[in-house]
Amino acid sequence: MSFMDRADAGRKLAQALLTYRDQQPVILALLRGGVPVAAEVAATLDAPLDLILVRKIGVPTQPELAMGAVVDGGLPIVVRNDEVIRMAGVDEAEFAAIRDKELAEIERRRRLYLGDRAAVDVAGRVAVVIDDGVATGATTRAALRATRMRRPSKLVLAIPVAPTDALIALREEADHVICLEDHEFFGAIGFFYADFRQLSDQQVKDTLARFPVGATNHA
C-alpha cells in the first residue's frame, strides 16, 4: 500500500505543494474522497478550502464505467468520452437522461454540503484541484475545465496516485500536475490505500466547517 489513508496522502501531497504556500492558493476538493486529502493540504498551506461538485456520467449497463462527467455551475460543463459512448451503444437521449439525473444529484449535494456557504473566488489566484486519485480521468478533466472557466492565475492538479496514461491527457488541462505516484498497471485507486473506506456526508460537512470562508490568512 502506498498510503495509510486519505489524510496520510494529503500530508504527503502538501509537502509537494509547499512552493505554493506564499502564492495565495485556493484548494478545491472533489467529493467525497478528495475532501480529507484536500483538508490536509489546505491546513498546511493556510489556504481556503472549497468543493468542486462533479459527477460521473456512467454507462447505463455499467455505471462505474464513465462515458462522461458533468460539473456544476451557471452553465454546467459536460465532458464526453465519445469512444465509450460509441462502444456502449448509448444514444443521445440516454446520455442526456443520465446527465440530467447527475445534475439533480449535484444540486442535492450542493444543498447538503454547502447550504448558504459562499463560494471561494478563484479568479486571479492559484487554484489547486485535489482528489484522492484518478481512475479514467473523466471527472478530473471536467473539474479542471470548469475551474479554468473561473479564471485562476494558475491551474494546478494535485493527486496522490493515477494511471500513467491518464496523466498525459490531464497535463493538457492543467498548468501544473503533481502526482506522487503513477502506475502503468493501475487497477483501482483503493489498491493504493490501506484504509479506503467511504466518507459519510457528515464527515464532509464537519471537514468543511473547519475551514470557514474568510477565516484563513490568505482569504
MDAnalysis code that builds the backbone (N, CA, C; Angstrom):
import MDAnalysis as mda
import numpy as np

u = mda.Universe.empty(657, n_residues=219, atom_resindex=np.repeat(np.arange(219), 3), trajectory=True)
u.add_TopologyAttr("name", ["N", "CA", "C"] * 219)
u.add_TopologyAttr("resid", np.arange(1, 220))
u.add_TopologyAttr("resname", ["MET", "SER", "PHE", "MET", "ASP", "ARG", "ALA", "ASP", "ALA", "GLY", "ARG", "LYS", "LEU", "ALA", "GLN", "ALA", "LEU", "LEU", "THR", "TYR", "ARG", "ASP", "GLN", "GLN", "PRO", "VAL", "ILE", "LEU", "ALA", "LEU", "LEU", "ARG", "GLY", "GLY", "VAL", "PRO", "VAL", "ALA", "ALA", "GLU", "VAL", "ALA", "ALA", "THR", "LEU", "ASP", "ALA", "PRO", "LEU", "ASP", "LEU", "ILE", "LEU", "VAL", "ARG", "LYS", "ILE", "GLY", "VAL", "PRO", "THR", "GLN", "PRO", "GLU", "LEU", "ALA", "MET", "GLY", "ALA", "VAL", "VAL", "ASP", "GLY", "GLY", "LEU", "PRO", "ILE", "VAL", "VAL", "ARG", "ASN", "ASP", "GLU", "VAL", "ILE", "ARG", "MET", "ALA", "GLY", "VAL", "ASP", "GLU", "ALA", "GLU", "PHE", "ALA", "ALA", "ILE", "ARG", "ASP", "LYS", "GLU", "LEU", "ALA", "GLU", "ILE", "GLU", "ARG", "ARG", "ARG", "ARG", "LEU", "TYR", "LEU", "GLY", "ASP", "ARG", "ALA", "ALA", "VAL", "ASP", "VAL", "ALA", "GLY", "ARG", "VAL", "ALA", "VAL", "VAL", "ILE", "ASP", "ASP", "GLY", "VAL", "ALA", "THR", "GLY", "ALA", "THR", "THR", "ARG", "ALA", "ALA", "LEU", "ARG", "ALA", "THR", "ARG", "MET", "ARG", "ARG", "PRO", "SER", "LYS", "LEU", "VAL", "LEU", "ALA", "ILE", "PRO", "VAL", "ALA", "PRO", "THR", "ASP", "ALA", "LEU", "ILE", "ALA", "LEU", "ARG", "GLU", "GLU", "ALA", "ASP", "HIS", "VAL", "ILE", "CYS", "LEU", "GLU", "ASP", "HIS", "GLU", "PHE", "PHE", "GLY", "ALA", "ILE", "GLY", "PHE", "PHE", "TYR", "ALA", "ASP", "PHE", "ARG", "GLN", "LEU", "SER", "ASP", "GLN", "GLN", "VAL", "LYS", "ASP", "THR", "LEU", "ALA", "ARG", "PHE", "PRO", "VAL", "GLY", "ALA", "THR", "ASN", "HIS", "ALA"])
u.atoms.positions = np.array([
    [0.837, -1.190, 0.000],
    [0.000, 0.000, 0.000],
    [0.882, 1.253, 0.000],
    [0.506, 2.226, -0.786],
    [1.275, 3.449, -0.889],
    [0.939, 4.441, 0.219],
    [-0.337, 4.467, 0.665],
    [-0.788, 5.436, 1.661],
    [-1.589, 4.719, 2.745],
    [-1.430, 5.188, 3.979],
    [-2.215, 4.610, 5.070],
    [-3.704, 4.914, 4.882],
    [-3.995, 6.181, 4.635],
    [-5.371, 6.620, 4.411],
    [-5.325, 7.948, 3.658],
    [-6.476, 8.583, 3.473],
    [-6.515, 9.822, 2.692],
    [-5.789, 10.965, 3.397],
    [-5.849, 10.994, 4.723],
    [-5.137, 12.045, 5.456],
    [-3.627, 11.902, 5.264],
    [-3.143, 10.680, 5.282],
    [-1.724, 10.421, 5.046],
    [-1.337, 10.892, 3.646],
    [-2.168, 10.584, 2.657],
    [-1.905, 11.035, 1.285],
    [-1.899, 12.560, 1.213],
    [-2.834, 13.200, 1.941],
    [-2.900, 14.656, 1.935],
    [-1.667, 15.300, 2.533],
    [-1.165, 14.742, 3.614],
    [0.045, 15.299, 4.241],
    [1.246, 15.188, 3.300],
    [1.343, 14.058, 2.614],
    [2.450, 13.885, 1.667],
    [2.291, 14.816, 0.470],
    [1.054, 14.990, 0.015],
    [0.803, 15.887, -1.117],
    [1.102, 17.329, -0.720],
    [0.769, 17.688, 0.507],
    [1.017, 19.053, 0.980],
    [2.502, 19.404, 0.907],
    [3.355, 18.444, 1.235],
    [4.798, 18.715, 1.175],
    [5.251, 19.012, -0.256],
    [4.612, 18.357, -1.226],
    [4.953, 18.585, -2.635],
    [4.409, 19.913, -3.149],
    [3.485, 20.521, -2.375],
    [2.851, 21.777, -2.797],
    [3.334, 22.980, -2.003],
    [4.330, 22.819, -1.160],
    [4.782, 23.905, -0.289],
    [5.215, 25.146, -1.066],
    [5.677, 24.954, -2.274],
    [6.113, 26.094, -3.083],
    [4.988, 27.083, -3.348],
    [3.727, 26.613, -3.220],
    [2.579, 27.490, -3.479],
    [2.056, 28.190, -2.219],
    [2.644, 27.892, -1.073],
    [2.107, 28.412, 0.190],
    [1.999, 29.937, 0.193],
    [2.986, 30.616, -0.348],
    [3.003, 32.088, -0.323],
    [2.386, 32.717, -1.567],
    [1.649, 31.915, -2.339],
    [1.057, 32.434, -3.577],
    [-0.473, 32.529, -3.493],
    [-1.004, 32.576, -2.276],
    [-2.448, 32.693, -2.058],
    [-3.255, 31.639, -2.824],
    [-2.939, 30.365, -2.616],
    [-3.682, 29.318, -3.328],
    [-5.088, 29.133, -2.777],
    [-5.954, 28.573, -3.608],
    [-7.284, 28.128, -3.207],
    [-7.322, 26.622, -3.444],
    [-7.761, 25.859, -2.449],
    [-7.785, 24.401, -2.543],
    [-9.209, 23.955, -2.864],
    [-9.358, 23.204, -3.938],
    [-10.664, 22.755, -4.420],
    [-10.707, 21.233, -4.414],
    [-11.624, 20.677, -3.624],
    [-11.694, 19.226, -3.448],
    [-12.823, 18.615, -4.245],
    [-12.554, 17.460, -4.840],
    [-13.615, 16.671, -5.455],
    [-14.241, 15.777, -4.387],
    [-15.561, 15.671, -4.449],
    [-16.290, 14.837, -3.490],
    [-16.134, 13.356, -3.816],
    [-16.310, 12.514, -2.799],
    [-16.146, 12.868, -1.412],
    [-14.718, 12.557, -0.967],
    [-14.088, 11.622, -1.673],
    [-12.771, 11.161, -1.258],
    [-11.694, 12.215, -1.301],
    [-11.872, 13.243, -2.126],
    [-10.858, 14.286, -2.212],
    [-10.853, 15.228, -1.027],
    [-11.929, 15.231, -0.240],
    [-12.064, 16.215, 0.839],
    [-11.020, 16.037, 1.946],
    [-10.827, 14.835, 2.519],
    [-9.806, 14.711, 3.565],
    [-8.385, 14.915, 3.045],
    [-8.148, 14.580, 1.774],
    [-6.837, 14.834, 1.172],
    [-6.619, 16.346, 1.085],
    [-7.611, 17.038, 0.538],
    [-7.514, 18.482, 0.346],
    [-7.443, 19.226, 1.673],
    [-8.120, 18.711, 2.713],
    [-8.107, 19.378, 4.016],
    [-6.698, 19.434, 4.589],
    [-5.933, 18.365, 4.429],
    [-4.553, 18.364, 4.918],
    [-3.711, 19.384, 4.158],
    [-3.946, 19.488, 2.848],
    [-3.210, 20.461, 2.040],
    [-3.588, 21.884, 2.434],
    [-4.883, 22.137, 2.587],
    [-5.350, 23.475, 2.957],
    [-4.793, 23.895, 4.307],
    [-4.738, 22.969, 5.259],
    [-4.215, 23.288, 6.582],
    [-2.727, 23.640, 6.515],
    [-1.975, 22.867, 5.760],
    [-0.533, 23.093, 5.654],
    [-0.221, 24.385, 4.906],
    [-0.987, 24.667, 3.854],
    [-0.738, 25.854, 3.038],
    [-1.482, 27.084, 3.550],
    [-2.235, 26.920, 4.658],
    [-3.019, 28.019, 5.223],
    [-3.897, 28.638, 4.148],
    [-4.649, 27.786, 3.459],
    [-5.438, 28.203, 2.299],
    [-6.906, 27.871, 2.495],
    [-7.797, 28.611, 1.830],
    [-9.223, 28.279, 1.896],
    [-9.522, 26.969, 1.179],
    [-10.571, 26.297, 1.650],
    [-10.997, 25.022, 1.077],
    [-12.412, 25.156, 0.535],
    [-12.619, 24.662, -0.675],
    [-13.948, 24.671, -1.269],
    [-14.138, 23.365, -2.029],
    [-15.358, 23.134, -2.502],
    [-15.686, 21.908, -3.226],
    [-15.852, 22.170, -4.716],
    [-15.563, 21.140, -5.499],
    [-15.987, 21.099, -6.897],
    [-17.028, 19.994, -6.985],
    [-18.228, 20.351, -7.395],
    [-19.317, 19.373, -7.478],
    [-19.343, 18.784, -8.880],
    [-18.807, 17.589, -8.996],
    [-18.698, 16.916, -10.290],
    [-19.223, 15.494, -10.144],
    [-19.908, 15.015, -11.178],
    [-20.468, 13.663, -11.153],
    [-20.113, 12.933, -12.435],
    [-19.782, 11.674, -12.269],
    [-19.541, 10.811, -13.427],
    [-20.861, 10.503, -14.117],
    [-20.841, 10.482, -15.444],
    [-21.989, 10.024, -16.239],
    [-21.663, 8.594, -16.658],
    [-22.281, 7.624, -15.978],
    [-21.934, 6.230, -16.196],
    [-22.752, 5.565, -17.285],
    [-22.172, 4.562, -17.892],
    [-22.876, 3.755, -18.893],
    [-24.068, 3.076, -18.202],
    [-25.256, 3.084, -18.829],
    [-26.455, 2.533, -18.169],
    [-26.277, 1.113, -17.642],
    [-25.638, 0.250, -18.419],
    [-25.485, -1.145, -18.012],
    [-24.250, -1.384, -17.151],
    [-23.405, -0.369, -17.024],
    [-22.159, -0.491, -16.261],
    [-21.845, 0.877, -15.648],
    [-22.577, 1.269, -14.607],
    [-22.500, 2.637, -14.075],
    [-21.111, 3.084, -13.654],
    [-20.230, 2.144, -13.302],
    [-18.883, 2.530, -12.884],
    [-18.013, 2.962, -14.063],
    [-18.423, 2.617, -15.284],
    [-17.671, 2.987, -16.477],
    [-18.122, 4.368, -16.941],
    [-17.209, 5.326, -16.936],
    [-17.564, 6.703, -17.260],
    [-17.653, 6.914, -18.764],
    [-18.824, 7.387, -19.207],
    [-18.932, 7.825, -20.601],
    [-18.908, 9.356, -20.660],
    [-18.680, 9.966, -19.505],
    [-18.574, 11.409, -19.431],
    [-18.648, 11.858, -17.992],
    [-18.704, 13.178, -17.812],
    [-18.835, 13.759, -16.478],
    [-19.460, 15.130, -16.621],
    [-20.059, 15.597, -15.523],
    [-20.697, 16.908, -15.535],
    [-20.306, 17.651, -14.261],
    [-20.056, 18.963, -14.408],
    [-19.669, 19.806, -13.285],
    [-20.703, 20.890, -13.105],
    [-21.024, 21.161, -11.860],
    [-21.978, 22.190, -11.504],
    [-21.494, 23.570, -11.957],
    [-22.443, 24.461, -12.148],
    [-22.119, 25.838, -12.491],
    [-23.305, 26.496, -13.155],
    [-23.203, 27.808, -13.392],
    [-24.280, 28.508, -14.074],
    [-24.625, 27.842, -15.390],
    [-23.583, 27.477, -16.134],
    [-23.728, 26.647, -17.325],
    [-22.911, 25.389, -17.076],
    [-23.564, 24.265, -16.765],
    [-22.818, 23.049, -16.426],
    [-21.843, 22.643, -17.530],
    [-20.659, 22.207, -17.116],
    [-19.642, 21.727, -18.045],
    [-19.819, 20.218, -18.212],
    [-19.968, 19.770, -19.436],
    [-20.115, 18.345, -19.719],
    [-18.904, 17.874, -20.522],
    [-18.261, 16.848, -20.028],
    [-17.147, 16.223, -20.741],
    [-17.624, 14.857, -21.219],
    [-17.467, 14.595, -22.507],
    [-17.922, 13.335, -23.090],
    [-16.739, 12.432, -23.405],
    [-16.944, 11.140, -23.208],
    [-15.977, 10.145, -23.653],
    [-16.622, 9.423, -24.835],
    [-16.438, 9.985, -26.018],
    [-17.167, 9.503, -27.195],
    [-16.835, 8.055, -27.543],
    [-15.616, 7.635, -27.229],
    [-15.249, 6.246, -27.527],
    [-16.081, 5.279, -26.686],
    [-16.244, 5.587, -25.401],
    [-17.050, 4.736, -24.523],
    [-18.517, 4.790, -24.929],
    [-19.008, 5.978, -25.253],
    [-20.407, 6.140, -25.686],
    [-20.679, 5.263, -26.914],
    [-19.759, 5.300, -27.846],
    [-19.922, 4.530, -29.081],
    [-19.852, 3.026, -28.810],
    [-18.883, 2.616, -28.015],
    [-18.716, 1.186, -27.733],
    [-19.901, 0.625, -26.953],
    [-20.500, 1.471, -26.087],
    [-21.626, 1.013, -25.274],
    [-22.954, 1.118, -26.009],
    [-22.944, 1.735, -27.193],
    [-24.168, 1.872, -27.973],
    [-25.189, 2.793, -27.317],
    [-24.727, 3.824, -26.648],
    [-25.624, 4.755, -25.949],
    [-26.029, 5.877, -26.902],
    [-27.342, 6.122, -27.017],
    [-27.785, 7.205, -27.894],
    [-27.880, 8.517, -27.110],
    [-28.148, 9.610, -27.824],
    [-28.134, 10.933, -27.205],
    [-29.204, 11.086, -26.126],
    [-30.362, 10.473, -26.345],
    [-31.434, 10.579, -25.347],
    [-31.028, 9.901, -24.042],
    [-30.398, 8.734, -24.150],
    [-29.938, 8.041, -22.948],
    [-28.870, 8.860, -22.228],
    [-27.923, 9.391, -23.004],
    [-26.853, 10.190, -22.410],
    [-27.434, 11.395, -21.672],
    [-28.382, 12.102, -22.335],
    [-28.983, 13.296, -21.734],
    [-29.749, 12.961, -20.463],
    [-30.430, 11.826, -20.452],
    [-31.219, 11.441, -19.275],
    [-30.317, 11.192, -18.069],
    [-29.199, 10.505, -18.291],
    [-28.286, 10.228, -17.185],
    [-27.573, 11.504, -16.756],
    [-27.206, 12.345, -17.725],
    [-26.598, 13.641, -17.394],
    [-27.515, 14.458, -16.486],
    [-28.802, 14.520, -16.843],
    [-29.751, 15.316, -16.058],
    [-29.948, 14.735, -14.659],
    [-29.906, 13.403, -14.546],
    [-30.026, 12.765, -13.231],
    [-28.838, 13.144, -12.352],
    [-27.654, 13.159, -12.963],
    [-26.458, 13.509, -12.193],
    [-26.452, 14.996, -11.825],
    [-27.002, 15.839, -12.683],
    [-27.123, 17.259, -12.344],
    [-28.052, 17.452, -11.145],
    [-29.110, 16.678, -11.088],
    [-30.025, 16.754, -9.950],
    [-29.316, 16.308, -8.669],
    [-28.458, 15.289, -8.776],
    [-27.697, 14.832, -7.622],
    [-26.694, 15.901, -7.174],
    [-26.102, 16.595, -8.141],
    [-25.190, 17.686, -7.807],
    [-25.924, 18.760, -7.016],
    [-27.138, 19.091, -7.442],
    [-27.909, 20.117, -6.741],
    [-28.251, 19.660, -5.321],
    [-28.586, 18.382, -5.171],
    [-28.860, 17.850, -3.833],
    [-27.629, 17.990, -2.941],
    [-26.479, 17.650, -3.493],
    [-25.243, 17.720, -2.714],
    [-24.873, 19.168, -2.393],
    [-25.159, 20.080, -3.309],
    [-24.889, 21.488, -3.043],
    [-25.644, 21.941, -1.790],
    [-26.930, 21.601, -1.751],
    [-27.747, 21.995, -0.598],
    [-27.253, 21.313, 0.680],
    [-26.885, 20.038, 0.560],
    [-26.466, 19.257, 1.720],
    [-25.146, 19.752, 2.298],
    [-24.148, 19.923, 1.437],
    [-22.804, 20.223, 1.908],
    [-22.531, 21.716, 2.082],
    [-23.085, 22.525, 1.192],
    [-22.714, 23.938, 1.159],
    [-23.779, 24.868, 1.722],
    [-25.050, 24.515, 1.544],
    [-26.111, 25.371, 2.063],
    [-25.950, 26.798, 1.577],
    [-25.814, 27.750, 2.518],
    [-25.629, 29.157, 2.170],
    [-24.163, 29.570, 2.157],
    [-23.263, 28.615, 2.281],
    [-21.830, 28.925, 2.300],
    [-21.420, 29.567, 0.971],
    [-20.730, 30.680, 1.053],
    [-20.297, 31.388, -0.158],
    [-19.159, 30.630, -0.833],
    [-19.158, 30.655, -2.159],
    [-18.062, 30.038, -2.908],
    [-16.805, 30.891, -2.775],
    [-15.658, 30.229, -2.737],
    [-14.384, 30.943, -2.702],
    [-14.069, 31.435, -4.113],
    [-13.716, 32.701, -4.234],
    [-13.400, 33.277, -5.545],
    [-11.989, 32.859, -5.948],
    [-11.854, 32.192, -7.077],
    [-10.531, 31.733, -7.513],
    [-9.940, 32.637, -8.592],
    [-10.683, 33.618, -9.075],
    [-10.190, 34.488, -10.146],
    [-8.883, 35.163, -9.732],
    [-7.871, 35.021, -10.574],
    [-6.590, 35.652, -10.325],
    [-5.737, 34.969, -9.270],
    [-6.165, 33.799, -8.798],
    [-5.412, 33.088, -7.766],
    [-5.000, 31.702, -8.265],
    [-4.074, 31.080, -7.572],
    [-3.658, 29.723, -7.906],
    [-4.734, 28.759, -7.404],
    [-5.354, 28.034, -8.317],
    [-6.392, 27.062, -7.966],
    [-5.771, 25.667, -7.986],
    [-5.852, 24.979, -6.842],
    [-5.286, 23.637, -6.729],
    [-6.435, 22.640, -6.602],
    [-6.636, 21.835, -7.635],
    [-7.706, 20.841, -7.668],
    [-7.167, 19.521, -7.126],
    [-7.890, 18.942, -6.158],
    [-7.379, 17.760, -5.458],
    [-8.439, 16.663, -5.393],
    [-7.992, 15.428, -5.629],
    [-8.822, 14.248, -5.403],
    [-7.948, 13.193, -4.735],
    [-8.561, 12.075, -4.334],
    [-7.770, 11.023, -3.699],
    [-7.064, 10.129, -4.709],
    [-7.301, 10.384, -5.987],
    [-6.662, 9.640, -7.056],
    [-7.450, 9.812, -8.338],
    [-6.908, 9.285, -9.416],
    [-7.555, 9.355, -10.722],
    [-7.737, 7.940, -11.248],
    [-8.914, 7.670, -11.811],
    [-9.143, 6.367, -12.443],
    [-9.121, 6.566, -13.962],
    [-10.291, 6.878, -14.555],
    [-10.317, 7.131, -16.003],
    [-9.895, 8.557, -16.333],
    [-10.086, 9.478, -15.391],
    [-9.750, 10.875, -15.632],
    [-10.908, 11.722, -16.111],
    [-12.076, 11.119, -16.372],
    [-13.205, 11.878, -16.918],
    [-13.700, 12.952, -15.954],
    [-13.911, 12.569, -14.698],
    [-14.387, 13.560, -13.732],
    [-13.321, 14.614, -13.460],
    [-12.075, 14.209, -13.445],
    [-10.992, 15.163, -13.195],
    [-10.887, 16.174, -14.321],
    [-11.006, 15.717, -15.561],
    [-10.963, 16.649, -16.701],
    [-12.109, 17.641, -16.622],
    [-13.288, 17.160, -16.284],
    [-14.439, 18.055, -16.175],
    [-14.201, 19.095, -15.082],
    [-13.662, 18.666, -13.955],
    [-13.383, 19.587, -12.856],
    [-12.359, 20.642, -13.262],
    [-11.336, 20.234, -13.976],
    [-10.305, 21.180, -14.419],
    [-10.868, 22.189, -15.407],
    [-11.678, 21.723, -16.338],
    [-12.242, 22.644, -17.333],
    [-13.178, 23.657, -16.683],
    [-13.971, 23.196, -15.724],
    [-14.876, 24.116, -15.032],
    [-14.091, 25.135, -14.213],
    [-13.020, 24.686, -13.583],
    [-12.199, 25.600, -12.787],
    [-11.486, 26.604, -13.681],
    [-11.050, 26.175, -14.832],
    [-10.389, 27.084, -15.776],
    [-11.317, 28.237, -16.164],
    [-12.603, 27.958, -16.269],
    [-13.567, 28.994, -16.643],
    [-13.740, 30.038, -15.540],
    [-13.266, 29.745, -14.337],
    [-13.339, 30.705, -13.236],
    [-12.118, 31.624, -13.210],
    [-11.259, 31.508, -14.211],
    [-10.138, 32.411, -14.474],
    [-9.087, 32.470, -13.349],
    [-8.587, 31.328, -12.919],
    [-7.470, 31.366, -11.967],
    [-6.204, 31.844, -12.668],
    [-5.262, 32.369, -11.893],
    [-3.986, 32.779, -12.495],
    [-3.169, 31.556, -12.904],
    [-3.365, 30.451, -12.177],
    [-2.690, 29.198, -12.498],
    [-3.577, 28.055, -12.036],
    [-3.643, 27.002, -12.830],
    [-4.472, 25.838, -12.523],
    [-3.569, 24.640, -12.256],
    [-3.646, 24.136, -11.033],
    [-2.795, 23.031, -10.601],
    [-3.669, 21.825, -10.268],
    [-3.270, 20.662, -10.737],
    [-3.898, 19.405, -10.334],
    [-2.930, 18.682, -9.420],
    [-3.399, 18.306, -8.217],
    [-2.554, 17.595, -7.272],
    [-3.273, 16.325, -6.812],
    [-2.664, 15.185, -7.053],
    [-3.278, 13.894, -6.747],
    [-2.223, 12.940, -6.194],
    [-2.621, 12.064, -5.294],
    [-1.650, 11.107, -4.759],
    [-1.229, 10.041, -5.765],
    [-2.199, 9.547, -6.565],
    [-1.901, 8.397, -7.420],
    [-2.799, 8.415, -8.655],
    [-2.269, 7.918, -9.772],
    [-3.019, 7.908, -11.031],
    [-2.396, 6.907, -11.999],
    [-3.180, 6.455, -12.991],
    [-2.598, 5.648, -14.064],
    [-1.678, 6.517, -14.922],
    [-0.587, 5.960, -15.365],
    [0.379, 6.712, -16.159],
    [-0.266, 7.323, -17.401],
    [-1.101, 6.555, -18.111],
    [-1.667, 7.064, -19.358],
    [-2.688, 8.182, -19.118],
    [-3.392, 8.145, -17.999],
    [-4.375, 9.186, -17.718],
    [-3.711, 10.543, -17.504],
    [-2.497, 10.535, -16.987],
    [-1.802, 11.797, -16.714],
    [-1.475, 12.558, -17.992],
    [-1.315, 11.847, -19.086],
    [-0.959, 12.508, -20.350],
    [-2.041, 13.502, -20.744],
    [-3.306, 13.055, -20.719],
    [-4.415, 13.943, -21.074],
    [-4.612, 15.040, -20.041],
    [-4.413, 14.726, -18.768],
    [-4.643, 15.712, -17.709],
    [-3.621, 16.837, -17.763],
    [-2.427, 16.544, -18.225],
    [-1.401, 17.596, -18.338],
    [-1.766, 18.622, -19.403],
    [-2.666, 18.253, -20.302],
    [-3.139, 19.210, -21.302],
    [-4.192, 20.152, -20.727],
    [-4.796, 19.779, -19.598],
    [-5.860, 20.577, -18.991],
    [-5.348, 21.518, -17.902],
    [-4.278, 21.124, -17.207],
    [-3.758, 21.907, -16.085],
    [-2.416, 22.533, -16.448],
    [-2.089, 23.627, -15.765],
    [-0.788, 24.268, -15.969],
    [0.320, 23.494, -15.288],
    [-0.011, 22.802, -14.208],
    [0.983, 22.034, -13.460],
    [0.276, 20.822, -12.855],
    [0.827, 19.655, -13.031],
    [0.268, 18.432, -12.452],
    [1.281, 17.853, -11.476],
    [0.839, 17.653, -10.237],
    [1.656, 16.981, -9.229],
    [0.982, 15.658, -8.898],
    [1.675, 14.572, -9.158],
    [1.172, 13.234, -8.860],
    [2.286, 12.480, -8.145],
    [2.025, 12.062, -6.914],
    [3.069, 11.427, -6.115],
    [3.489, 10.077, -6.673],
    [2.520, 9.343, -7.235],
    [2.814, 8.034, -7.818],
    [1.960, 7.827, -9.053],
    [2.578, 7.348, -10.128],
    [1.772, 6.890, -11.257],
    [2.193, 5.470, -11.611],
    [1.201, 4.700, -12.051],
    [1.429, 3.278, -12.301],
    [0.871, 2.895, -13.661],
    [1.670, 2.177, -14.418],
    [1.228, 1.725, -15.738],
    [0.106, 0.702, -15.601],
    [0.243, -0.205, -14.635],
    [-0.808, -1.188, -14.352],
    [-1.504, -0.731, -13.075],
    [-2.723, -0.238, -13.223],
    [-3.329, 0.537, -12.143],
    [-4.371, -0.232, -11.338],
    [-5.388, -0.735, -11.989],
    [-6.464, -1.414, -11.262],
    [-7.479, -0.432, -10.733],
    [-7.369, -0.070, -9.458],
    [-8.317, 0.855, -8.844],
    [-7.593, 1.701, -7.801],
    [-8.136, 2.881, -7.534],
    [-7.500, 3.792, -6.588],
    [-7.337, 3.142, -5.221],
    [-8.361, 2.412, -4.796],
    [-8.332, 1.805, -3.474],
    [-7.192, 0.831, -3.251],
    [-6.603, 0.311, -4.318],
    [-5.485, -0.622, -4.175],
    [-4.276, 0.036, -3.515],
    [-4.216, 1.367, -3.565],
    [-3.035, 2.086, -3.093],
    [-3.227, 2.690, -1.699],
    [-4.323, 2.310, -1.039],
    [-4.618, 2.776, 0.311],
    [-4.871, 1.587, 1.227],
    [-4.278, 1.634, 2.445],
    [-4.598, 0.605, 3.437],
    [-6.026, 0.787, 3.946],
    [-6.446, 2.047, 4.098],
    [-7.804, 2.371, 4.548],
    [-8.447, 3.257, 3.487],
    [-9.428, 2.712, 2.777],
    [-10.080, 3.460, 1.697],
    [-11.593, 3.452, 1.893],
    [-12.012, 3.486, 3.148],
    [-13.456, 3.436, 3.433],
    [-14.137, 4.703, 2.930],
    [-15.419, 4.578, 2.600],
    [-16.204, 5.706, 2.121],
    [-16.396, 6.742, 3.220],
    [-16.437, 8.009, 2.828],
    [-16.736, 9.073, 3.776],
    [-18.236, 9.267, 3.876],
    [-18.686, 9.619, 5.055],
    [-20.101, 9.945, 5.226],
    [-20.340, 11.410, 4.874],
    [-21.601, 11.749, 4.629],
    [-21.951, 13.148, 4.384],
    [-21.555, 14.015, 5.573],
    [-21.759, 13.498, 6.783],
    [-21.439, 14.288, 7.978],
    [-19.942, 14.566, 8.074],
    [-19.118, 13.608, 7.683],
    [-17.669, 13.823, 7.710],
    [-17.272, 14.943, 6.750],
    [-17.912, 14.985, 5.589],
    [-17.623, 16.059, 4.633],
    [-18.017, 17.402, 5.227],
    [-19.205, 17.476, 5.807],
    [-19.676, 18.741, 6.390],
    [-18.791, 19.178, 7.557],
    [-18.386, 18.222, 8.391],
    [-17.522, 18.547, 9.521],
    [-16.167, 19.079, 9.051],
    [-15.646, 18.500, 7.974],
    [-14.359, 18.960, 7.446],
    [-14.475, 20.376, 6.908],
    [-15.519, 20.638, 6.139],
    [-15.709, 21.989, 5.605],
    [-15.866, 23.013, 6.725],
    [-16.508, 22.606, 7.808],
    [-16.733, 23.529, 8.929],
    [-15.419, 23.978, 9.563],
    [-14.377, 23.182, 9.400],
    [-13.059, 23.568, 9.926],
    [-12.408, 24.661, 9.097],
    [-12.957, 24.926, 7.920],
    [-12.378, 25.925, 7.014],
    [-13.440, 26.946, 6.606],
    [-13.943, 27.741, 7.573],
    [-14.960, 28.726, 7.213],
    [-14.410, 29.743, 6.223],
    [-15.261, 30.174, 5.305],
    [-14.839, 31.128, 4.282],
    [-14.377, 32.420, 4.956],
    [-13.179, 32.880, 4.540],
    [-12.662, 34.138, 5.081],
    [-11.867, 33.984, 6.356],
    [-11.653, 32.731, 6.815],
    [-11.002, 32.545, 8.103],
    [-9.500, 32.319, 8.016],
    [-8.940, 32.213, 6.795],
    [-7.503, 31.962, 6.682],
    [-6.766, 33.256, 6.450],
    [-5.462, 33.202, 6.627],
    [-4.641, 34.395, 6.425],
    [-4.663, 34.863, 4.984],
    [-4.928, 33.910, 4.063],
    [-4.878, 34.257, 2.652],
    [-6.231, 34.687, 2.097],
    [-7.291, 34.517, 2.852],
    [-8.624, 34.802, 2.340],
    [-8.884, 36.292, 2.270],
])
